Amino acid sequence: MASQILRRVLRKGASELFPAQSLANPSSSRVFSSPALDRCLSSLASGSNPIRATLFPGDGIGPEIAESVKTVFREAEIPIEWEEHYVGEQIDPRTKSFLTWESLESVRRNGVGLKGPMATPIGKGHRSLNLTLRKELNLYANVRPCYSLPGYKTRYDDVDLITIRENTEGEYSGLEHQVVRGVVESIKIITRQASLRVAEYAFHYAKTHGRERVSAIHKANIMQKTDGLFLKCCREVAEKYPEITYEEVVIDNCCMMLVKNPSLFDVLVMPNLYGDIISDLCAGLIGGLGLTPSCNIGEGGIALAEAVHGSAPDIAGKNMANPTALLLSSVQMLRHLELHDKADQIQNAIVNTIAEGKHRTVDLGGTSSTSDFTKAVCDHL
């Protein structure tokens, strides 16, 4: 009985993070439910088994910052049991990338995961590791909160916005071919299903998080069919949320407005390529990708949080990397699991460590090592 009551109470909170059944797939009753959340609720009710989560330490500095996350989680007594998977040395024919099928099955089975930076050789004909994860796990929305950190001075002090990027199609559909020698073609795919799905997520996110405005970013004045369809879907969803202000902004104008006055925006939703560009631009407003969390949401309730910065092979193994982005992304993962008290505990420790100014890594203008910064975060828990 106690387990059932706890499940109902926490599921009420879960509905505020993940929208109800998607318009894009009305036949699926578990589009936004999560097997990981189910297991988390069960574990909390019984006070016994830890929650299993998949961990991709990644390449370069990845293992070092992943170790930082594990250290902080141990110190904070987070009930997480990590199932670690590494990038393979050979291409797996089942995934057509260096990611193994077993690692993808781990995420599907656990329903939640955390990913460090992964490097794909450029121009070698290999399928992108990040693209493989998004396509194989149907991670359709990338959510990046960008907010100014107290005590860390940048050009702007009041940034507080969310970028929501469609993650599965657009220019990143992977459809490229050579027409004739010296001429190649890349196909941009925009579908009604994917556009409705990400628009629904964006508006529901805005509503449940007290956000007032959703901006659809596009280039429909040039790409009238593809971006035109995306806007049509956004307008259709906007009609269901009259309490949310809806606007459409051309991407080049959006970039200028963000640089001039980022407070003009609240929640931004956009197709894949624009989202890749805009989300990195927004990260620059608050100090860079090293301070920016990210989480990918998939159908079936899968959530894969990730650090979106590069693998930085030049400083790998030197105990110089800044683990903030992966730590904040792990906080996103905890919120997905409804472990809000633990998430707040870690987030406050990170923010206080940076604000204090005594322990900052080189990229933040300090001299602290990865391990020193991690210890300082643990001390602030």
Secondary structure, DSSP 8 states (H G I E B T S, - for coil): -HHHHHHHHHHHHHTTTS-SS-TT-TT-TTSS--HHHHHHHHHHHHT-S-EEEEEE--STTHHHHHHHHHHHHHHTT--EEEEE----SS-BTTTTBSS-HHHHHHHHHHSEEEE------TTSS---HHHHHHHHTTEEEEEEEEE--TT---S-S--EEEEEEE-SSBGGG--EEEEETTEEEE--B--HHHHHHHHHHHHHHHHHTT--EEEEEE-TTTSTTHHHHHHHHHHHHHTT-TTSEEEEEEHHHHHHHHHH-GGG-SEEEE-HHHHHHHHHHHHHHHT-GGG---EEEEGGG-EEEE--S---TTSTTTT----HHHHHHHHHHHHHTT-HHHHHHHHHHHHHHHHH-SS--GGGT----HHHHHHHHHHT-
